[in-house]
Amino acid sequence: MKIVRFTAVFIILALGAAAASTPTATLKPSPPPSSSSTPTPAATASPKPRETETKAAEEPGFEAVFGVAGLLAAAVAFLVRWERR
């Protein structure tokens, strides 16, 4: 039973650390509109990818957290069944 208790504590700590390390988005106030009545359109060749879009795609989301939690739960179930033998 020591392994099961240790594994349960490890799961709780791992999920807590994953939740604590999740970055939060901060909103910055937009600048006030300019005083010109008609803005001049700027010619753009191709749109640049925004940093937030590319960064969000690289970071693991909730799917990764639940995937790891599922693997750990399966490991605990296996260890409990192994000790009952």
N, C-alpha and C positions, 0 to 999 in steps of 0.2 A: 504493500500500500504506500510505501514511501515514494516510489516512483510516480504513482498516480498523483499524490499530493504535490510533489515537485513539479510535475508536468502541468497540473491545473494552475499552480501559481505562476509558472512560466508563461502560460497562455494569457493569463490576465495581465501580467506585466508587459508582454509583447504587444497586446492590443492597446494597452494604455499608452505605450511609447509610440505606437503608430499613429494614434489619434493626436497625441501631443505634437508630433513632428509634422503634421499636416499644415502646409502654409495657408495663410488666410489672405484674401485679397483686400487691399485697401483702396478706397476710392479717393481720387484727388479732385478738388473742385475745378471746374472748367473755367477758362479765362472769360472775362466779360466780352460781349460782342463788340466789334469795332464800330466806330462812328461812321464809316463810309456807307453810303446808301446802296450801292450796287457792287457786290464783290466780283472781282475778275476771275474767271475760271482758269485754272492752271492746267497745262497740258501734261498728261502723265503717260509714259510709255507702257508700263506694266505695274500693277499694284504690288507693293512689297508685303511679304507676310508679316503680320504683327507678331511682336515678341511674345505676347501673352498666349496667342494661339499655339505657337510652336512649343513654348515652355509647358503648357498644359498637356500637350500630347506626350511629352517625355516623362512626366511624373506619373507614378502609379496611382490609380484611383481607388475607389471603394472595392472594385473587383479584385484587386490584388490583396487587400486586407481580408476580404471574405475567403479568398482562395487559400491564403496562409492559415486562417482560422479553421477552415475545413480540413486541411491537411493535419493540423495539430489535433483536431478533434478525432480524426480517424486514428492517429497514433495513440491517443489516450485510450480509445476503445480497444485497439489491438493489445495494448499493454494490460488493460484490465482483464481481458479475456485470456491472455497468456498467463497471468498470475493465478487464475482460477484452476488451471490444469493440475 
